[in-house]
Amino acid sequence: MELHGSLVANLEAAVLSARRLRGRRIYPETLQFWGEVLAKARDAAGTMVAPDLFTVAWLADELEVEIEAHRGP
């Protein structure tokens, strides 16, 4: 997967999009994309240092919560 823009910008956009769409039906491809951004963030976190590490880790946690909310119980 190739990101357009920074990892932080992609995480921020995914979190905002997921929050905006909460409670609505979304395309499976959208969930897949969010999952790929999340995976990329988790992989990259191992090579980052503060403050980027903290920003990416926090946004990744937020995105994970939003993805789970969309998947439901």
N, C-alpha and C positions, 0 to 999 in steps of 0.2 A: 504494500500500500504506500502510495506517495501522497504526502500532505502538501497542500498549497498554503503557504504561510507557516508561521511558527507553530510549534507544538502547543504552546500556551494559548495562542489565538484559536487553534482548532478545538482545544478542550473547552475554552470559554464559550465558543459558538455552539458546541454540542450540548453543554449544560443548559445554556439559555434556550436552545431549541427544544430540548427535552422538557424543560419546565413549562414552556409555552404550550407544548402539545400534550401535557399531562391530562389524562382523562379522555383523550381523543384517539381514534384509530390511526395507527401509523403504518407505513410500509415496512415489510420485513427487511428490505434493503437498508432502511434508515437505522433500524436496530443493529444490523450487521455493521454498518459504518461506525456507529457509536462504539460498538464492541471493539472494532479494529483500532479506533483512536485510543480507547482505554488500554488495549494491549500494548500499543506503541508507547504510551505514557509509562506504563509499568516497566517495560523493557528499558526505556531511556532513563528512568529514575535511578537505576543502578550506576549510571555514569555521571550523574549531575552532582553539583554542590550547592549549598545554600547561596542565595535565596531561591534560585530556580527550582531546586529540589523540593522545597516546601510548597512553592506555588503549584508545581506539577502534581505533587502528591495530594494536595488539598483538592485541586480540580478533578483529579482522577477519582478520589473518594466521592465527590459530589456527583460525578457522572455515573459512577457505579450505583449509587442510590437511585438516581433517576431511571437508569436502565431497568433496575429491579422493579421500580414502580410501574413501568410500562409493561413488564412481563406478567405482572399480577401474581396472585397467590398460587 
